[in-house]
Amino acid sequence: METIFKTSRFTRIIYPLIILFSVFAIIYSIYFDGNILALVIFLPLCILFYYQAYQKYVLQDTAFVMKNGFGGTSHSIAWSDIEKISLDKKDIRIDYTKVNGMNGFLILRDVENKDLLLELLKNTLSEKHATISQ
């Protein structure tokens, strides 16, 4: 089983526009002003916005995986490590235990079909915890 959810279309449209503006600002600053400082300021912003623009949330049999804009895995949490899934304001909050034994949490923002994702997360978590306790 593998179910994939993405960030909202609004986020996927706005962040690339911000990236495009930043790239034009870098080119303008370097070409007309000769200011290399703009590269230092705007390039990390471009990377940050691209990273945030394309989050994918994947529900697998063994874990819940978040993939970032670069295609890599940013977080992978085994179902047995997840303690609680709740709705925090308008966002989904996942409380889990890290590998080192400390508690951590993730906030999932701007998700398409957020209600469906929340329902699937809760159902899968209850199934996995029921299987583990038996």
DSSP file with accessible surface (Angstrom, degrees, kcal/mol):
  #  RESIDUE AA STRUCTURE BP1 BP2  ACC     N-H-->O    O-->H-N    N-H-->O    O-->H-N    TCO  KAPPA ALPHA  PHI   PSI    X-CA   Y-CA   Z-CA
    1    1 A M              0   0  113      0, 0.0    60,-0.6     0, 0.0     2,-0.3   0.000 360.0 360.0 360.0 132.0    0.0    0.0    0.0
    2    2 A E  E     -A   60   0A 111     58,-0.2     2,-0.4    59,-0.1    58,-0.2  -0.887 360.0-177.1-148.3 115.4    1.3    3.4   -0.9
    3    3 A T  E     -A   59   0A  46     56,-2.0    56,-3.0    -2,-0.3     2,-0.4  -0.955  11.4-156.3-115.2 132.3   -0.9    6.5   -0.8
    4    4 A I  E     -A   58   0A  84     -2,-0.4     2,-0.3    54,-0.2    54,-0.2  -0.922  11.7-179.4-117.2 131.1    0.5    9.9   -1.8
    5    5 A F  E     -A   57   0A  12     52,-2.7    52,-3.2    -2,-0.4     2,-0.3  -0.925  11.7-157.9-120.0 151.5   -0.7   13.4   -0.8
    6    6 A K  E     -A   56   0A  91     -2,-0.3   106,-2.5    50,-0.2    50,-0.2  -0.780  28.2 -88.1-122.9 168.3    0.8   16.7   -2.0
    7    7 A T  B     -D  111   0B   4     48,-1.4   104,-0.3    -2,-0.3   103,-0.1  -0.298  64.7 -78.1 -67.5 164.0    1.0   20.2   -0.8
    8    8 A S     >  -     0   0   24    102,-3.1     4,-2.2   101,-0.1     5,-0.2  -0.148  33.6-117.7 -66.4 157.9   -1.9   22.4   -2.0
    9    9 A R  H  > S+     0   0  169      1,-0.2     4,-1.3     2,-0.2     5,-0.2   0.861 114.3  59.8 -63.5 -35.9   -2.0   23.9   -5.5
   10   10 A F  H >> S+     0   0  145      1,-0.2     4,-2.8     2,-0.2     3,-0.5   0.947 108.1  44.2 -57.3 -47.2   -1.9   27.4   -4.0
   11   11 A T  H 3> S+     0   0    6      1,-0.2     4,-1.9     2,-0.2    -2,-0.2   0.901 110.5  54.4 -65.1 -40.7    1.4   26.6   -2.4
   12   12 A R  H 3< S+     0   0   53     -4,-2.2    -1,-0.2     1,-0.2    -2,-0.2   0.723 116.2  39.6 -69.0 -18.4    2.8   24.9   -5.5
   13   13 A I  H <X S+     0   0  103     -4,-1.3     4,-1.4    -3,-0.5    -2,-0.2   0.862 116.1  46.7 -93.8 -45.3    1.9   28.1   -7.6
   14   14 A I  H  X S+     0   0   60     -4,-2.8     4,-2.2    -5,-0.2     5,-0.2   0.928 108.9  53.0 -67.0 -46.7    2.9   30.8   -5.1
   15   15 A Y  H  X S+     0   0   57     -4,-1.9     4,-2.5    -5,-0.3     5,-0.2   0.930 108.2  49.5 -61.6 -44.0    6.3   29.4   -4.1
   16   16 A P  H  > S+     0   0   40      0, 0.0     4,-2.7     0, 0.0    -1,-0.2   0.887 109.5  53.4 -62.0 -33.2    7.6   29.0   -7.7
   17   17 A L  H  X S+     0   0   99     -4,-1.4     4,-2.5     2,-0.2    -2,-0.2   0.907 109.0  48.6 -65.4 -39.0    6.5   32.6   -8.4
   18   18 A I  H  X S+     0   0   56     -4,-2.2     4,-2.4     2,-0.2    -1,-0.2   0.912 111.3  50.4 -65.3 -39.5    8.5   33.8   -5.4
   19   19 A I  H  X S+     0   0   31     -4,-2.5     4,-2.6     2,-0.2    -2,-0.2   0.932 109.6  50.4 -63.0 -44.4   11.5   31.8   -6.7
   20   20 A L  H  X S+     0   0   91     -4,-2.7     4,-2.3     1,-0.2    -2,-0.2   0.930 110.6  49.0 -61.0 -44.4   11.2   33.3  -10.1
   21   21 A F  H  X S+     0   0  141     -4,-2.5     4,-2.3     1,-0.2    -1,-0.2   0.917 111.1  50.9 -59.8 -43.2   11.1   36.8   -8.6
   22   22 A S  H  X S+     0   0    4     -4,-2.4     4,-2.4     2,-0.2    -2,-0.2   0.898 108.6  51.0 -64.0 -40.0   14.2   36.0   -6.6
   23   23 A V  H  X S+     0   0   57     -4,-2.6     4,-2.6     1,-0.2    -1,-0.2   0.928 110.8  48.5 -64.0 -43.2   16.1   34.7   -9.6
   24   24 A F  H  X S+     0   0  124     -4,-2.3     4,-2.8     1,-0.2     5,-0.2   0.891 110.5  52.0 -62.9 -38.3   15.3   37.9  -11.5
   25   25 A A  H  X S+     0   0   17     -4,-2.3     4,-2.5     2,-0.2    -2,-0.2   0.905 110.2  48.9 -64.3 -40.1   16.4   40.0   -8.5
   26   26 A I  H  X S+     0   0   16     -4,-2.4     4,-2.5     2,-0.2     5,-0.3   0.952 113.5  45.7 -63.2 -49.4   19.7   38.1   -8.4
   27   27 A I  H  X S+     0   0   98     -4,-2.6     4,-2.8     1,-0.2     5,-0.3   0.930 114.7  48.0 -61.9 -44.6   20.3   38.6  -12.1
   28   28 A Y  H  X>S+     0   0  133     -4,-2.8     4,-2.5    -5,-0.2     5,-0.8   0.933 112.9  47.9 -61.6 -46.3   19.4   42.2  -11.9
   29   29 A S  I  X>S+     0   0   18     -4,-2.5     6,-2.1    -5,-0.2     4,-0.8   0.899 117.1  41.4 -64.1 -40.6   21.6   42.9   -8.9
   30   30 A I  I  X5S+     0   0   62     -4,-2.5     4,-0.5     4,-0.2    -2,-0.2   0.930 120.4  41.7 -74.0 -43.3   24.6   41.1  -10.4
   31   31 A Y  I  <5S+     0   0  182     -4,-2.8    -2,-0.2    -5,-0.3    -3,-0.2   0.935 128.5  24.6 -72.9 -46.8   24.2   42.5  -13.9
   32   32 A F  I  <5S+     0   0  131     -4,-2.5    -3,-0.2    -5,-0.3    -2,-0.1   0.855 135.9  27.1 -90.4 -38.2   23.3   46.1  -13.2
   33   33 A D  I  <<S-     0   0  106     -5,-0.8    -3,-0.2    -4,-0.8    -2,-0.1   0.651  88.6-134.6 -98.4 -18.1   24.7   46.8   -9.7
   34   34 A G     << +     0   0   56     -5,-0.7     2,-0.9    -4,-0.5    -4,-0.2   0.776  51.3 154.7  67.4  26.1   27.6   44.3   -9.7
   35   35 A N    >   +     0   0   68     -6,-2.1     3,-0.7     1,-0.2     4,-0.4  -0.770  27.1 179.8 -95.4 106.0   26.4   43.3   -6.2
   36   36 A I  T >> S+     0   0  103     -2,-0.9     4,-1.3     1,-0.2     3,-1.0   0.726  74.3  78.3 -76.1 -19.3   27.4   39.8   -5.3
   37   37 A L  H 3> S+     0   0  102      1,-0.3     4,-1.8     2,-0.2    -1,-0.2   0.850  84.6  62.7 -59.7 -31.1   25.7   40.2   -1.9
   38   38 A A  H <> S+     0   0    5     -3,-0.7     4,-3.3     1,-0.2     5,-0.5   0.872  98.7  55.1 -62.5 -35.4   22.4   39.6   -3.6
   39   39 A L  H <> S+     0   0   65     -3,-1.0     4,-1.6    -4,-0.4    -1,-0.2   0.917 107.5  49.3 -62.5 -41.1   23.5   36.1   -4.6
   40   40 A V  H  < S+     0   0   97     -4,-1.3    -1,-0.2     1,-0.2    -2,-0.2   0.846 119.3  38.4 -67.8 -32.4   24.3   35.4   -0.9
   41   41 A I  H  X S+     0   0   91     -4,-1.8     4,-0.9     2,-0.1    -2,-0.2   0.937 122.5  35.9 -85.2 -48.8   20.8   36.7    0.1
   42   42 A F  H  X S+     0   0   51     -4,-3.3     4,-2.4    -5,-0.2    -3,-0.2   0.823 106.1  63.8 -82.1 -31.6   18.5   35.5   -2.6
   43   43 A L  H  X S+     0   0   81     -4,-1.6     4,-2.3    -5,-0.5     5,-0.2   0.946 104.1  46.8 -62.6 -47.0   20.0   32.1   -3.5
   44   44 A P  H  > S+     0   0   72      0, 0.0     4,-2.6     0, 0.0    -1,-0.2   0.892 111.7  53.2 -61.5 -33.5   19.3   30.5   -0.1
   45   45 A L  H  X S+     0   0   64     -4,-0.9     4,-2.7     2,-0.2     5,-0.2   0.907 107.2  51.3 -65.1 -40.4   15.8   31.9   -0.3
   46   46 A C  H  X S+     0   0   12     -4,-2.4     4,-2.4     2,-0.2     5,-0.2   0.928 111.6  47.1 -59.8 -45.6   15.3   30.3   -3.7
   47   47 A I  H  X S+     0   0   87     -4,-2.3     4,-2.6     2,-0.2    -2,-0.2   0.926 112.4  49.8 -64.2 -43.0   16.4   27.0   -2.3
   48   48 A L  H  X S+     0   0   86     -4,-2.6     4,-2.1     1,-0.2    -2,-0.2   0.938 112.5  46.2 -62.2 -45.8   14.2   27.3    0.8
   49   49 A F  H  X S+     0   0   46     -4,-2.7     4,-1.5     2,-0.2    -1,-0.2   0.896 113.2  49.0 -67.4 -38.4   11.1   28.2   -1.2
   50   50 A Y  H  X S+     0   0   91     -4,-2.4     4,-0.9    -5,-0.2    -1,-0.2   0.922 109.8  52.9 -65.1 -40.1   11.7   25.4   -3.7
   51   51 A Y  H  < S+     0   0   69     -4,-2.6    18,-1.0     1,-0.2     3,-0.3   0.899 114.0  42.4 -60.8 -40.1   12.2   23.0   -0.8
   52   52 A Q  H >< S+     0   0   76     -4,-2.1     3,-0.6    -5,-0.2    -1,-0.2   0.725 102.2  70.8 -78.6 -22.3    8.9   24.0    0.7
   53   53 A A  H 3< S+     0   0    0     -4,-1.5     2,-0.3     1,-0.2    -1,-0.2   0.843 101.2  37.3 -69.6 -34.1    6.9   24.1   -2.6
   54   54 A Y  T 3<  +     0   0   84     -4,-0.9     2,-0.3    -3,-0.3    -1,-0.2  -0.468  68.5 159.5-125.4  63.0    6.7   20.4   -3.3
   55   55 A Q    <   -     0   0    9     -3,-0.6   -48,-1.4    -2,-0.3     2,-0.4  -0.658  19.4-164.2 -80.2 137.0    6.2   18.3   -0.2
   56   56 A K  E     -AB   6  67A  90     11,-2.4    11,-2.8    -2,-0.3     2,-0.6  -0.983   6.9-154.3-121.6 137.8    4.8   14.9   -0.7
   57   57 A Y  E     -AB   5  66A   8    -52,-3.2   -52,-2.7    -2,-0.4     2,-0.5  -0.957  14.3-168.7-113.8 118.2    3.4   12.8    2.1
   58   58 A V  E     -AB   4  65A   1      7,-3.4     7,-2.9    -2,-0.6     2,-0.7  -0.931  12.8-155.7-116.4 124.6    3.5    9.1    1.5
   59   59 A L  E     +AB   3  64A   1    -56,-3.0   -56,-2.0    -2,-0.5     2,-0.2  -0.882  25.1 174.6 -97.3 112.7    1.7    6.5    3.5
   60   60 A Q  E     -A    2   0A  47      3,-2.4   -58,-0.2    -2,-0.7    -2,-0.0  -0.640  45.2-103.9-110.1 173.2    3.5    3.2    3.2
   61   61 A D  S    S+     0   0   83    -60,-0.6    18,-0.1    -2,-0.2   -59,-0.1   0.857 119.0  28.7 -64.9 -34.9    3.0   -0.2    4.9
   62   62 A T  S    S+     0   0  106      1,-0.2    17,-1.4    16,-0.1    18,-0.3   0.706 126.4   4.7-101.3 -22.7    6.0    0.3    7.2
   63   63 A A  E     - C   0  78A   7     15,-0.3    -3,-2.4    16,-0.1     2,-0.5  -0.974  61.1-111.5-156.6 165.6    6.3    4.1    7.6
   64   64 A F  E     -BC  59  77A   1     13,-3.0    13,-2.8    -2,-0.3     2,-0.4  -0.940  42.1-165.4-103.1 123.7    5.0    7.6    7.0
   65   65 A V  E     -BC  58  76A   6     -7,-2.9    -7,-3.4    -2,-0.5     2,-0.5  -0.929  16.0-160.4-120.8 135.1    7.4    9.3    4.7
   66   66 A M  E     -BC  57  75A  15      9,-3.2     8,-2.5    -2,-0.4     9,-1.5  -0.967  12.0-163.2-110.4 126.4    7.7   13.0    3.8
   67   67 A K  E     -BC  56  73A  66    -11,-2.8   -11,-2.4    -2,-0.5     6,-0.2  -0.918  10.5-142.7-110.8 136.4    9.6   13.8    0.5
   68   68 A N    >   -     0   0   25      4,-2.4     3,-1.9    -2,-0.4   -16,-0.1  -0.211  34.1 -87.0 -91.1-177.3   10.9   17.3   -0.1
   69   69 A G  T 3  S+     0   0    9    -18,-1.0   -18,-0.1     1,-0.3   -17,-0.1   0.708 123.1  60.2 -63.9 -22.0   11.1   19.3   -3.3
   70   70 A F  T 3  S-     0   0  124      2,-0.1    -1,-0.3   -19,-0.1     3,-0.1   0.485 117.1-109.4 -85.9  -3.2   14.5   17.8   -4.3
   71   71 A G  S <  S+     0   0   58     -3,-1.9    -2,-0.1     1,-0.3     2,-0.1   0.347  81.0 119.3  93.8  -6.9   13.0   14.3   -4.4
   72   72 A G  S    S-     0   0   34      1,-0.1    -4,-2.4    -5,-0.0     2,-0.6  -0.398  72.9 -98.8 -87.9 167.7   14.8   13.1   -1.3
   73   73 A T  E     +C   67   0A  82     -6,-0.2    -6,-0.3     1,-0.2     3,-0.1  -0.759  34.2 178.6 -87.5 123.1   13.3   11.9    1.9
   74   74 A S  E    S+     0   0A  27     -8,-2.5     2,-0.3    -2,-0.6    -7,-0.2   0.823  71.5   8.9 -93.0 -34.0   13.2   14.6    4.6
   75   75 A H  E     -C   66   0A  77     -9,-1.5    -9,-3.2     2,-0.0     2,-0.4  -0.994  56.5-178.3-145.1 140.0   11.4   12.5    7.3
   76   76 A S  E     -C   65   0A  74     -2,-0.3     2,-0.5   -11,-0.2   -11,-0.2  -0.967  10.2-176.4-137.3 120.7   10.6    8.9    7.6
   77   77 A I  E     -C   64   0A   7    -13,-2.8   -13,-3.0    -2,-0.4     2,-0.1  -0.972  22.6-130.9-124.0 123.1    8.7    7.7   10.7
   78   78 A A  E >>  -C   63   0A  33     -2,-0.5     3,-1.3   -15,-0.2     4,-0.8  -0.389  23.2-121.5 -66.6 147.8    7.9    4.1   11.4
   79   79 A W  G >4 S+     0   0    7    -17,-1.4     3,-0.7     1,-0.3    -1,-0.1   0.840 112.5  59.6 -61.4 -31.7    4.3    3.5   12.4
   80   80 A S  G 34 S+     0   0   69    -18,-0.3    -1,-0.3     1,-0.2   -17,-0.1   0.738 102.3  53.9 -70.1 -20.7    5.4    2.0   15.7
   81   81 A D  G <4 S+     0   0   59     -3,-1.3    16,-2.1    15,-0.1     2,-0.4   0.654  85.6  97.1 -86.2 -16.5    7.2    5.3   16.6
   82   82 A I  E <<  +E   96   0C   1     -4,-0.8    14,-0.3    -3,-0.7     3,-0.1  -0.610  45.5 176.2 -79.1 127.3    4.1    7.5   16.1
   83   83 A E  E     +     0   0C  98     12,-2.7     2,-0.3    -2,-0.4    13,-0.2   0.824  60.8   2.1 -96.6 -42.0    2.3    8.2   19.4
   84   84 A K  E     -E   95   0C 119     11,-1.7    11,-2.9     2,-0.0     2,-0.4  -0.997  48.8-159.8-153.4 142.8   -0.5   10.6   18.4
   85   85 A I  E     +E   94   0C  12     -2,-0.3     2,-0.3     9,-0.2     9,-0.2  -0.995  30.2 156.5-124.2 126.3   -2.0   12.3   15.4
   86   86 A S  E     -E   93   0C  26      7,-2.6     7,-3.2    -2,-0.4     2,-0.6  -0.911  45.7-103.5-144.1 170.0   -4.2   15.3   16.0
   87   87 A L  E     -E   92   0C  87     -2,-0.3     2,-0.7     5,-0.2     5,-0.2  -0.885  30.4-167.1 -99.5 117.9   -5.5   18.5   14.3
   88   88 A D  E >   -E   91   0C  63      3,-3.4     3,-2.4    -2,-0.6     2,-0.5  -0.912  64.4 -54.8-110.1 102.9   -3.6   21.5   15.6
   89   89 A K  T 3  S-     0   0  186     -2,-0.7    -2,-0.0     1,-0.3     0, 0.0  -0.529 121.7 -24.8  60.6-110.7   -5.6   24.6   14.5
   90   90 A K  T 3  S+     0   0  161     -2,-0.5    -1,-0.3    -3,-0.1     2,-0.3   0.384 127.0  81.7-108.2   4.6   -5.8   24.0   10.7
   91   91 A D  E <  S-E   88   0C  34     -3,-2.4    -3,-3.4    18,-0.1     2,-0.5  -0.716  79.5-113.2-112.7 159.1   -2.8   21.7   10.4
   92   92 A I  E     -EF  87 108C   0     16,-1.8    16,-3.1    -2,-0.3     2,-0.5  -0.772  29.2-159.4 -91.5 130.5   -2.1   18.1   11.1
   93   93 A R  E     -EF  86 107C  70     -7,-3.2    -7,-2.6    -2,-0.5     2,-0.5  -0.946   5.0-166.2-113.8 130.7    0.3   17.4   14.0
   94   94 A I  E     -EF  85 106C   0     12,-2.6    12,-2.1    -2,-0.5     2,-0.5  -0.967   4.1-161.9-117.9 115.3    2.1   14.1   14.4
   95   95 A D  E     +EF  84 105C  26    -11,-2.9   -12,-2.7    -2,-0.5   -11,-1.7  -0.839  24.2 159.8 -94.6 133.4    3.8   13.3   17.7
   96   96 A Y  E     -EF  82 104C  32      8,-2.6     8,-2.9    -2,-0.5     2,-0.5  -0.921  41.6-107.9-147.5 168.5    6.4   10.6   17.6
   97   97 A T  E     - F   0 103C  38    -16,-2.1     6,-0.2    -2,-0.3     5,-0.1  -0.909  35.4-136.3-103.6 126.5    9.4    9.2   19.4
   98   98 A K    >   -     0   0   90      4,-3.5     3,-1.8    -2,-0.5   -21,-0.0  -0.225  28.3-101.1 -75.0 169.6   12.8    9.8   17.8
   99   99 A V  T 3  S+     0   0  150      1,-0.3    -1,-0.1     2,-0.1    -2,-0.0   0.862 122.8  56.1 -60.4 -35.0   15.5    7.1   17.4
  100  100 A N  T 3  S-     0   0  114      2,-0.1    -1,-0.3     1,-0.1     3,-0.1   0.407 122.4-104.8 -81.5   4.6   17.4    8.6   20.4
  101  101 A G  S <  S+     0   0   53     -3,-1.8     2,-0.1     1,-0.3    -2,-0.1   0.330  80.9 125.3  93.0  -9.0   14.3    8.2   22.6
  102  102 A M        -     0   0  117     -5,-0.1    -4,-3.5     1,-0.1    -1,-0.3  -0.484  63.2-110.5 -81.3 156.6   13.3   11.9   22.7
  103  103 A N  E     +F   97   0C 113     -6,-0.2     2,-0.3    -2,-0.1    -6,-0.2  -0.620  41.1 169.6 -86.2 146.3    9.9   13.1   21.7
  104  104 A G  E     -F   96   0C  11     -8,-2.9    -8,-2.6    -2,-0.3     2,-0.3  -0.888  15.4-152.6-144.1 173.3    9.4   15.1   18.5
  105  105 A F  E     -F   95   0C 107     -2,-0.3     2,-0.4   -10,-0.2   -10,-0.2  -0.992   3.9-150.6-150.2 156.0    6.5   16.3   16.3
  106  106 A L  E     -F   94   0C  15    -12,-2.1   -12,-2.6    -2,-0.3     2,-0.5  -0.971   8.7-150.3-124.0 144.4    5.8   17.3   12.7
  107  107 A I  E     -F   93   0C  33     -2,-0.4     2,-0.7   -14,-0.2   -14,-0.2  -0.975   8.7-154.6-114.6 122.2    3.3   19.8   11.5
  108  108 A L  E     -F   92   0C   0    -16,-3.1   -16,-1.8    -2,-0.5     2,-0.3  -0.876  20.8-177.2 -98.9 115.3    1.8   19.1    8.1
  109  109 A R        +     0   0  139     -2,-0.7  -101,-0.1     1,-0.2   -18,-0.1  -0.807  53.5  11.4-113.0 155.0    0.7   22.4    6.4
  110  110 A D  S    S+     0   0   80     -2,-0.3  -102,-3.1     1,-0.2     2,-0.4   0.901  77.7 167.0  52.1  51.7   -1.1   23.2    3.2
  111  111 A V  B >   -D    7   0B  15   -104,-0.3     3,-0.8    -3,-0.2  -104,-0.2  -0.808  37.0-124.7-100.0 134.3   -2.0   19.6    2.3
  112  112 A E  T 3  S+     0   0   46   -106,-2.5     5,-0.1    -2,-0.4  -106,-0.1  -0.547  98.6  12.0 -69.4 141.2   -4.5   18.8   -0.4
  113  113 A N  T 3> S+     0   0  108     -2,-0.2     4,-2.4     3,-0.1    -1,-0.3   0.928  79.1 171.1  55.6  49.2   -7.4   16.6    0.9
  114  114 A K  H <> S+     0   0   56     -3,-0.8     4,-2.7     1,-0.2     5,-0.2   0.878  71.9  53.7 -58.8 -39.7   -6.2   17.3    4.5
  115  115 A D  H  > S+     0   0  119      1,-0.2     4,-2.3     2,-0.2    -1,-0.2   0.910 109.9  47.3 -64.4 -41.2   -9.3   15.6    6.0
  116  116 A L  H  > S+     0   0   80      2,-0.2     4,-2.8     1,-0.2     5,-0.2   0.914 112.1  50.2 -65.6 -42.5   -8.7   12.4    4.0
  117  117 A L  H  X S+     0   0    0     -4,-2.4     4,-2.8     2,-0.2     5,-0.2   0.931 110.7  49.5 -61.8 -44.8   -5.1   12.4    5.0
  118  118 A L  H  X S+     0   0   20     -4,-2.7     4,-2.5     2,-0.2     5,-0.2   0.929 112.4  47.8 -60.3 -44.2   -6.0   12.9    8.7
  119  119 A E  H  X S+     0   0  112     -4,-2.3     4,-2.6     1,-0.2     5,-0.2   0.934 113.4  46.8 -63.6 -45.6   -8.5   10.0    8.5
  120  120 A L  H  X S+     0   0   48     -4,-2.8     4,-2.8     2,-0.2     5,-0.3   0.893 111.7  51.6 -64.2 -40.2   -6.1    7.7    6.8
  121  121 A L  H  X S+     0   0    0     -4,-2.8     4,-2.6    -5,-0.2    -2,-0.2   0.943 112.6  45.0 -61.4 -46.7   -3.3    8.5    9.2
  122  122 A K  H  X S+     0   0   98     -4,-2.5     4,-2.4    -5,-0.2    -2,-0.2   0.919 115.4  47.2 -65.0 -42.5   -5.5    7.8   12.2
  123  123 A N  H  X S+     0   0   71     -4,-2.6     4,-2.3    -5,-0.2    -2,-0.2   0.933 114.5  45.9 -64.4 -46.0   -6.9    4.6   10.7
  124  124 A T  H  X S+     0   0    7     -4,-2.8     4,-2.7    -5,-0.2     5,-0.2   0.912 112.6  51.2 -64.3 -41.2   -3.5    3.3    9.7
  125  125 A L  H  X S+     0   0   18     -4,-2.6     4,-2.7    -5,-0.3     5,-0.2   0.928 110.5  47.9 -62.7 -43.7   -2.0    4.2   13.1
  126  126 A S  H  X S+     0   0   70     -4,-2.4     4,-2.0     1,-0.2    -1,-0.2   0.900 113.2  48.7 -67.1 -37.1   -4.8    2.4   14.9
  127  127 A E  H  X S+     0   0  118     -4,-2.3     4,-2.1     2,-0.2    -2,-0.2   0.931 113.5  46.3 -64.2 -44.6   -4.3   -0.7   12.7
  128  128 A K  H  X S+     0   0   56     -4,-2.7     4,-2.3     1,-0.2    -2,-0.2   0.903 113.7  47.8 -67.5 -41.0   -0.6   -0.7   13.2
  129  129 A H  H  X S+     0   0   69     -4,-2.7     4,-2.1    -5,-0.2    -1,-0.2   0.865 111.1  51.7 -69.1 -33.3   -0.8   -0.3   16.9
  130  130 A A  H  X S+     0   0   43     -4,-2.0     4,-0.9    -5,-0.2    -2,-0.2   0.905 111.4  47.7 -67.4 -38.7   -3.4   -3.0   17.2
  131  131 A T  H  < S+     0   0   96     -4,-2.1     3,-0.4     1,-0.2    -2,-0.2   0.905 112.4  49.1 -68.0 -39.9   -1.1   -5.4   15.2
  132  132 A I  H  < S+     0   0  100     -4,-2.3    -2,-0.2     1,-0.2    -1,-0.2   0.895 109.0  51.8 -68.0 -39.5    1.9   -4.5   17.4
  133  133 A S  H  <        0   0   98     -4,-2.1    -1,-0.2    -5,-0.2    -2,-0.2   0.703 360.0 360.0 -74.7 -17.1    0.0   -5.0   20.7
  134  134 A Q     <        0   0  190     -4,-0.9    -3,-0.0    -3,-0.4    -4,-0.0  -0.182 360.0 360.0 -79.4 360.0   -1.2   -8.5   19.7
